[in-house]
Amino acid sequence: MVQVMENFIAVYQALPFLLQGIITTLGLVLSALFLGFIIGVPLSVGQVFGSSWTKKFIGIYIWFFRGLPILVLLFLFYYGLFNMIGLNLSAFVAAALVLGLRSSAYQAQIFRGSIQSLGQGQLLAAQSLGMSKGKAIWNIVLPQALRMSIPGWSNEYPAMLTESAVTYAIGVMEVLTRGNFIASRTYRPMPIYLTCAIIFLILSYSGMKILHILEEKVRIPGFEE
Amino acid sequence: MKGPEGMKQKKELILQIKDIHKSFGGKEVLRGISFDVYKGETKVIIGPSGMGKSTLLRCINQLTFPDQGTIWLRDQEVTHHNLREINLFRQKIGMVFQDFNLFDHLDAVRNVEIALIKVKGMGKKEARKKAMHELKKVGLGKQASLYPAQLSGGQKQRVSIARALAMDPEVMLFDEPTSALDPELIGEVLGVMQKLAREGMTMVVITHEMGFARSVADEIIFLEKGKLLESGPPEILFYQPKYERTRRFLFKLTELYGDLNGKK
């Protein structure tokens, strides 16, 4: 009984410190997803409509970022590349960049699948009206492909959320880093890490809910589930 | 048989197709096709499938580039131009596809107006007015706010006709516009096309609807093995074809699609 009480008190005392980590975790996840999106969309377009050289280059980019463990990428960029080119980035910014670039590779594949499943007809119809290929992609292909991508894209959020904890390794003050800090001082790993776990679960649940609402909102009338 | 009579006498040349060749993967699907289309005229192209009819149509608006030969719109050559100029030509050459290819994320009226806004740079209000006008013309004024997935096949095809008409094209190309439709929906699309022909629109139509061809076509072109085997006004081609091959093909069509008077 005393044990339980002490655990509660430990969690209660640690909670404000842990909760502050949510800002860092969410900030990291959202900026990585955003970066992944704005890089991933052009990558996917290049993969479908680009020249053979463009396709080859993007293929290598995607292979690189999907083929390496996140830890390797983090160390390589944070301790290696960024230092080498004289970029003095904070751990947070470096982590957001690395996670974002990695996510762009995954997101590009999701968008590419949607663009390809759209078929050639939409592009042909737009071009037959005098639209340039660029205008057709921007006005006709992407609005449809991005909508179709939402269910697949929804995986990126929980994936990114769980992966974000790895940035603990370079000292980003996200939820797990903070939990680890407290657990090693209070010698109460179980309640503290459990609290961290619950925080992650709540974040992932609410994120998925929001994505689901978005999916409903942009659904094209007349299309069934 | 059709159209304001005056137009036919002037014989204004709209489209010239000159010696078009096209191969895909070593197989020559078009082997030197030539014909002219005059203002207000309706040309109907028939022939066995897989014999390059669609490819020919796509060569006309450069969705496919011919290997050899030239296309002329009035006195301007369409072929061998850069993409920017081709985009200008495409605005003047409307196209209707077999499977509609409506933009699924836009409702009917926005399907029609989007190219007016994005290509012609028309203001939104003006584009909406023009789009509504075109939709009413194909009998879909009330369906303006429905999305493609909420429309029947015949309605979809009529929206796509309106979409092409909105650009005020010089000539309209129809690539088997009724082949993907249920039999009971074919009539409404043919009706719209008939009306267009009567109003003097210049049209090139690939179709197997022989009743339509008979009542609307000024000339029927029979394509076979990538060549123009025979052409002529429907009265001649249907009843006194030069070639046995043409006669056999027409016989097959009437077996499938009803007799030449359009009765099923």
Boltz contact constraints between the chains, C-beta under 6 A:
constraints:
  - contact:
      token1: [A, 121]
      token2: [B, 101]
      max_distance: 6.0
  - contact:
      token1: [A, 124]
      token2: [B, 63]
      max_distance: 6.0
  - contact:
      token1: [A, 125]
      token2: [B, 101]
      max_distance: 6.0
  - contact:
      token1: [A, 128]
      token2: [B, 61]
      max_distance: 6.0
  - contact:
      token1: [A, 128]
      token2: [B, 90]
      max_distance: 6.0
  - contact:
      token1: [A, 128]
      token2: [B, 95]
      max_distance: 6.0
  - contact:
      token1: [A, 129]
      token2: [B, 115]
      max_distance: 6.0
  - contact:
      token1: [A, 130]
      token2: [B, 87]
      max_distance: 6.0
  - contact:
      token1: [A, 130]
      token2: [B, 90]
      max_distance: 6.0
  - contact:
      token1: [A, 130]
      token2: [B, 91]
      max_distance: 6.0
  - contact:
      token1: [A, 130]
      token2: [B, 119]
      max_distance: 6.0
  - contact:
      token1: [A, 131]
      token2: [B, 119]
      max_distance: 6.0
  - contact:
      token1: [A, 132]
      token2: [B, 87]
      max_distance: 6.0
  - contact:
      token1: [A, 135]
      token2: [B, 118]
      max_distance: 6.0
  - contact:
      token1: [A, 139]
      token2: [B, 118]
      max_distance: 6.0
  - contact:
      token1: [A, 140]
      token2: [B, 103]
      max_distance: 6.0
  - contact:
      token1: [A, 143]
      token2: [B, 105]
      max_distance: 6.0
  - contact:
      token1: [A, 144]
      token2: [B, 105]
      max_distance: 6.0
  - contact:
      token1: [A, 220]
      token2: [B, 105]
      max_distance: 6.0
  - contact:
      token1: [A, 220]
      token2: [B, 147]
      max_distance: 6.0
  - contact:
      token1: [A, 221]
      token2: [B, 147]
      max_distance: 6.0
  - contact:
      token1: [A, 222]
      token2: [B, 147]
      max_distance: 6.0
  - contact:
      token1: [A, 222]
      token2: [B, 149]
      max_distance: 6.0
  - contact:
      token1: [A, 222]
      token2: [B, 150]
      max_distance: 6.0
  - contact:
      token1: [A, 223]
      token2: [B, 149]
      max_distance: 6.0
